[in-house]
């Protein structure tokens, strides 16, 4: 039985591609548009509209911090910030508390 497909993202092109899961240790995938390296975003990923500049900036921060969009047992990937103000608040929280940025970015609510 083959596995389903998962999303790969090219940030410079603002494009995502559904492709079969990569085998462990496989070579990085290349963007068909620019030839750059694709980032594995996960099977529960939904790309922002190409013209949504803020959405792509938020996505860039998430992906560069190591946050991915994988499904859990019965639900989606959980909370992910959608605006730059949500990202900035979580970045400030991570700096103030020493919590890793990737963990702070996926916090739905920040402690007061």
N, C-alpha and C positions, 0 to 999 in steps of 0.2 A: 504494500500500500504506500503510495507516495504522499509526501507531506503537501500541505497547501502552499500558497504563495505568501510572500512577505514584501514589505515596501522598502525600497531603496530611494535615497534622496540625493539630488544634486543641488546644493545651495546656490551656486552662481547662476544656474539656469532656472531656478525656482521650479523644479520639476520633480515628480516622483514616479517611480516605476514599480509595478508589481512583478516580481520574479520568483522562481522557485527558491526555497531555502538553500543557502550556500552550505556545502559540505565543510566540516571542520578543517581548518588549515588551508582553505582554498585561496586563490589569488583574489585581490580586491577587484570589484567590478567597476567598469568604466561607463561614464555617461555617454549615451549615444549622440547627444547634442554637442558637447564640448570636449569630450575625451577625458575629463577630470574624474577623480575617484568618487564613487557613490558611497554614501553613508547608509548603513543598515539601520532603518528606523523602527522596524518591528511590524508585526502583523495587524496590530490595532491602530495603525497610523492613518490619519486623514489629513491630507495636505491642505494648507490654506490656499485661497485663490491666488493666482499668479500676481495679481495687482495689489494684493494685501501686503504692503511693505512691512507694516508692524508685525503681522503674523509671521512673516519669514524671518524677521530679526529675532523674535521670541524663539522660534524654532531653532535658529542658529545657536543661540545661547544654550538651549536645552541639549541639543545634539553634541555641542562641543564640551559640555559638562558631563557627558556620558549618560544622559537620560534617554531612554528608549520607550517605545510604545508597544509593549508586548501584552498579550491577553493573559489574564489570570484564569483560574479555574472556570468561573462562571460569569466574570465581568470583564470590562475593558481594562485599560492600563492604569486606571485611577486618575487622581487629580493631576492636571498639568496647567501651568499658568498660560493665559491667553493674551495678556497685555504687558507692555513694557513696564508699567507701574507695578504690576504684580511681580515681575521678575526683579525689579530694583528693590522692592521691599524684602524679598527673599534673599537677595544678595547681601543687603545690609544686615539681615538677621544672621546669615552665615558668618559674616565678618565679626559681628558683635559676640557671637556665642562660640565660634570655632567649629560649628557643625559643618560637615562637608557640603559644598555647594550643591552637588547632585541631590543630596537628601533634603536640603532646605527648599530646593525648587519644587519638589513634589509634595510639600506640606500643604494641605488644603487650608488650614487655619494656622496663623502664627500666634504663639503665646504672647500675652501682653506684658 
